Amino acid sequence: MTTRSPRVMLMLATLALAAACTRGTAPRSAPPSPTHPTTSQRPSPRPTATTTSAPTTTPTTTQRPLQPAVQDTFSVSTFTSGLVVPWSAVELPDGSFIISERYGPIVHVTASGALDPTPLLTLAVHAAPGSESGVLGLALDPHYPAQPYLYVDYTAPDNNDQVARFTVTEGSAGGIQLSSQTNLLTIPEGNAANQCCHYGGRIAFGPDGDLYITTGDAYVPTNAMSLSNLDGKILRITPTGGIPPDNPFPSSPIWAYGLRNPQGIAWTAAGVMYASVNGPTGDLGLYHLDELEVIQKGGFYGWPLYAATTRPSVSDPGGLPPYIHPILNSGPNISWAPSGIAWWAPANVQPSLLVTELEGQALMQVVVDPNNPSVVTATYKVITGHGRLRDVVPIANSNCVLVLTSNDDGRGSGTQDQLLKACAT
């Protein structure tokens, strides 16, 4: 593993409330050793765990006999070292990648895995060590490079969530540059004193060309079941920040609600949308119960009236539709802490979901019934031994994925973070 250089040790002290968007000439560095907020800690997994499935309200279809589920195997190598808490990655047409680092920088990694020494951009963020805030999700315009835009979700210094668009241009000496920030959506945090958790932060373009955004409940569980704020939701906006006219709630970006802390979204080739959701870490007296959901337009996913299939002591305000059950949950005894997910269907590989686990420290393969996307037929841990895993990104025209570690975020081992390249064998 590459030794962290002096420049990597200098960043956080100069980042926290810097100018709202500066050119990336400041040195890059790791955050200081954190004091973990007690509300953010996940209890240690208990040894008697099982993974459980729950029924769903999604209509079923006539099922044909399934082929036996196959566990894919992967060869894993280090693609890039020297990163500081990477959170999200997007691939450019030339095979290079843009990566968000949670404490402010957005960096560029070449197709050969070389980390450009100067960030493309350094954003001023609210990013307390051990928390979940900072520079989070990235999404590339689906019509790139004809529409040369990068979309970024980050926690601004005022602790509100900001979704912004930047223009990607080629530099005069080669490489790329980011410029021309346009703010599209500000998501006020429901708990102004929250300095920790439940920001969501994943963004991705759906098959319809609109931008989907996950938001956490900001540590106020009742936010998630209310349509009067944007916390605990999946949102949908146009690429220019407008409200699509066919959203389920008039003049609202809300697409689905009742979600505690969704951190991953993905679509199958047929357009089925999945989301990974972090379960409780002591809130409402519950633990674990992480979820995988099939997302439906206007759907209510239960939180805080339900966590998976468990009913906490929360008053039902009335008027809510029946909640949609998760298609898979971790059960009450272990945590996955799922984050990024991807639909995985290259040639000669079994179509399935790949789910990164932070607490579980694994990449999980979830095989679903091809005739019923709400039925899970098998789960496997296909990559372990690399600590906390934050995101997984399929690499175009290959049977490989890029996997981001998150060991230096104040909750892991403190070791240097990497991009791993994992190829199905």
N, C-alpha and C positions, 0 to 999 in steps of 0.2 A: 504493500500500500504506500502511496506517495506521501512523504513527510509534509506536513502543512508548513508552508513558507511564511516568513514574517508578514508579508502583505495580507495573508489570510487571517492574521490574528488581530487586525486593527479596525474592523468594519463597524461593529454595532454601536460603539460609542459615538460615531459620527453620523449614524443613520437615523435614529429614532424619530427626530422631528426636523429633518433636513428640508430643503426647499421641496415643494410638492412634486416636482419632476425635474431632475437634473441629468445632464449628460453623464455617462458612466465613467468618469475619470477618477473617482475616489477609489482607494484601495479596497479590495474585497477582504472580508474577514469573517471569522466565526463569532457567534454570540458568546457572551461570558457564561461561565458555569451558572446555571439557574438554580433558584430555590423553587421547587415545584409547588404550584398552587395545589392545596389539598383538594379542592373541588375538581381538579382535572385528572387526578390520578385514578387509574383503573386498578381495582383489586387484583391480586395475583390469581391466575386461573386455578380453579379447583381440579383435582385429578380425576374426578368421575364424570367426565363430560361426554355428552352425545350431541350430535347435530340432529335437529328435528325439523320436519316439514309441517306446514299447516295448510288447511284448505284455503281456497280463494274464491272470491265471488265472480271471477272471470268465467264466462261460459266455456264448457268443455266441448271438444269435438270428438267424433268417432275415432278411436285410436286403433292403429294397425300394430301388429306385434313389433316391439322394439328390437333393434340389433343390440347385442351386448355392449355396454358402455366400455370404452377403452381409456385407460389412463395414459395421456401423452407424457413422454419423457423429454427433458430439455437438457441441452448442454449450455452451461452458463459461463460467461467470461466477463471481465471488467472492460467496459467500453470507454468510460471516462472517470477519472478521479479528480480530487481537488474541489469538489462542490460543497456548498454550505446550505444544507437543508433544502434540497430541490423539492418542488411540490408538483409541478406540471410540466409536460413537454409536448411540443408540436413539431411535426416533421415538415421541412420545406421540400419543394420539388427536386432540389439537387442532392437530397439525402442528408442534409445537415439538420440540426435541431435548434429550436429556441426553448430555453429552460427558465422557469421562474425559480428564484431562490427566496425563501420566505422572508428573509430580513431586509429585502429591498431590491437587490439586483435582478435584472433579466439578462441572461447570458446566451452566448452562441457557442454551439459545439459543432465542429466540422463533421463531414461524412465519415472521416477516418477516426473520429473520437477525440480530436484535440480540442481542448477548452481554450477559446480566445481569452487572452489575459485581461482585456478591458471589457466590462459589461456594456451591453447595448444601451442600457438605461438603468438608473438607480432611482427608485421611487421612494418618497418619504412615506413611511408606513407606521401604523401602530402594531408593534410586534414584540410583546413581552416574552422573554424566554420562558419556555414551558407552556406557553399558551398555544392557541390555534390560529392566530391572526397573522397578517402580513401579506406578501404577494402570493396569491393562491392560483386559481385556474387560468389557463390560457386556451384560446381557440383561434384557429386560423380561418379566415374567410373561406367558405367552400368554393368560391370562384377565384381564389388566389392563383396566379398573380394578376389576373385582369382587374380584380378588386384587391389591392395589395394591403390588406388590413389584418392586424393582430388585435384580438380582443383579450382584455386582462381584467380579472377580478382581484381586487386588493382591499385591505383594510386601511382606510385613510387615517391620518393622525388624530382625527376627532372620533375614531373608533367606529365610524359608520362604514358600511360596505360600499365600495364603488366599482361599477362596471364601466370600463372605458375602452375606446378604440384608438389604436395607433397606426400610423402609416409606416409600412416597411419599404425602405428604399435601398438601392445599392450604393455603397460608399465610393468615393472618388478613387480610393486605393484598393478597391475590391472589398469583399465582405458586405455586410448589411448594416443599416442604421434604422432606428425607431424615432419617429417624430410625430408632431401634430396630434396631441392628445385631444380626444373628444369624449366628454363624459356622457354616457347613455342612460345610466340608472343609478340612483343613490338609494341604498337600503338602510334606513335608520335602524339601529339596534334597539330592540325593545327594552333592554336593561342598560341604562346609561352607565351604571357602575361596573358592568361586566368587563373584566380585564383578562378574560381567559378563553372562553370556549364557545363552541357551537356556532361557528360562522358558515358552515357548509363550504361554499367557495368553488365548487366545480362548475365549469361552463362548457358547453358543447353545442355545435350546430346539429339540429335534427334533420331527418330526410326531407322535411318540408322547407328547409332553408332558413328557419327561424332559430334564434339563440335561446337555449335553455340554461337556467341558472339555479343552482341549489343553494338554499339558505338554511342555517340552523335556527333553533328556537331561542338563541341568545341567553340560554340558561333561565328562561321564563317559560315553563312548559305550556301554559295556556295560550301563548302566542301561536302555537302551531295549529290550534283548532279554530282560530279567529280569522275571518276574512277581512278584518279591518287593518291588519299589518302584514308585512311581507316575510316575517320570520317563520321558520319551520315549514318551508314550502319548496316546490319546484316552480320557477317562474318561466314565462315565455315572452320574449319581445322580438321585434323585427331587428334586422341588422343595423338600423339607424336609431333604435331606441323606442320605436312606437309600440302601441298595443295592437296585436293582430285582431281583426274584427271577429274572428271565430274563437277567441279565447272563451273559456266556459263561464267566466264571471264578467259582466259588462264593465268596460273601461278599467279592467284590472289585469296586471301581468300574471296573476296566479293561474297556474295550470293544474297543480295538485297540492294537497295540504294534509296536515296531521302527521308531519315527519319531524322526528327529533333532531337529527343532524345528518342529512344526506350528503355524502362526499363523492359519490360516483354515479354517472349516468352513461348509458350506452344503448344502441339500437341494433337489432338484428337486420339482416338484409331484407327481411319482410316488413320492417318498420316497427317491430315490437320494442317498446322502451322498458329498460330495466334500471333500477336504482339500488345502490347499497346505502344502508342507514346504520349509523352508530347507535347502539342501545344505551340504556342508562348506566351511570357510574355512581350510583348512590342517590340520585335525584328520585324523589317519590319513594325512597326506600327500596329501590330495585337496582339490580346489577345485570350486566351482560345483555342477553336478548337482542343481539345484533340481527339485522334483517336484510333480506334481499326481496325486492318488490318488483312486480310488473306494474308499470305506471299507466293509469288510465286518465283520460281527459276529465278534469273536474273531480277526480277521486279523492276520498277522505281515507287516510291511512292509520287513523286511530289515536296517535299520540296527542295528549297524555291520558286519554280514557283507556287506552290499551298500549301495552308494550309487548309486541308479538301477540301471544294469546293470553297474557297476564293482565288482569284488571286492577290497576292501582286505586287508591282511595281519592279520586278526583271527581268533583261534582260535574254531572252532565248538564250543560247549559240548555240542552234541548235544541231541536231543529237541525241536528246533524244527520247526514245519511248513514246507513250502515257502513261500518268500516271495512276496508279491503284488507284481507289477511295477507301477511307475507307468504311468499312461496317457499321460503327457507328461513330458518332462524337458528341462532347458535345455541338456544336453550339457556336456562338460568345459571349454568355452572361454569361456562367459559366465555371469553370475549374473543371475537375476531378483530374488532375495531376496523371494519372494512373501509377502504378509501376508494382509490380509482378502480374502475372496471372497464373491460373492453370485450366486445364480441369478437370471437376468435374463429375464423373460418377460412384459412388459406387452403390451397389445394392439398389433398391427401391428408388433411388433419380433421379430426372429428369436430364439427361445429359445437361451440360451447362458450360459456362466459369465463373470463379470467378475472379474478378478484384479488386485489392486494390487501393484505392484513397487516395492520400496525401492531396490535397487541399479540395476534397470533403468529406474527413474524413468518409469514408464508405467502406464496401465491397459490390461491385455490382455484381449481378448475371445477366448474359447475356445468354438468351436462343436463340439458333439458329435452323433454319429449318434442321431437320435431313436429308432431301433430297437435301439441298443446303446450304453448310456451309457459304456462303456469305450473307445469309438472316437472319437478326435478327428479332425474333418474339416477344420478350418481354425483358424488363430490370427491375430489382428490386434492391432497396437498402436493403440488408438483415442483415447487421450489422452496427450500428451507435453508437455514444456515447463513443468511445474510442480514439478520436483524430485521428491523421494522421496514416494511415495504409500503411506499406511498402511492405510486401510480404505475400503470402498465399501458404501453402504447405500441400497437402493432406497427412494424416497419413495413413500408410499402413494398409490394412485389417480392415478398420473401415469406419464409415460415418462421420468422424471428420476431421477438418483441423487445422493447426497451423497458426496463424495470428500474424505478427510482427508489433508492433507499432513503430512510429518514431516521438515522441513528444519532444525529448531532442536533436534535431539536429540543433538547432539555428533558426528554422522556426516554431516550434510548441509551445506548452504551457510551455515547460521546465520541465514538470513532468517526473518522472522516466519511462523508457520504459519497456515493458513487452512482453512476449509471451502469446497470448490468445489461448485457446483451444475452438473451436466452433464445435458443433456436430449437425447435422441435426436431427430434432425431428419429 
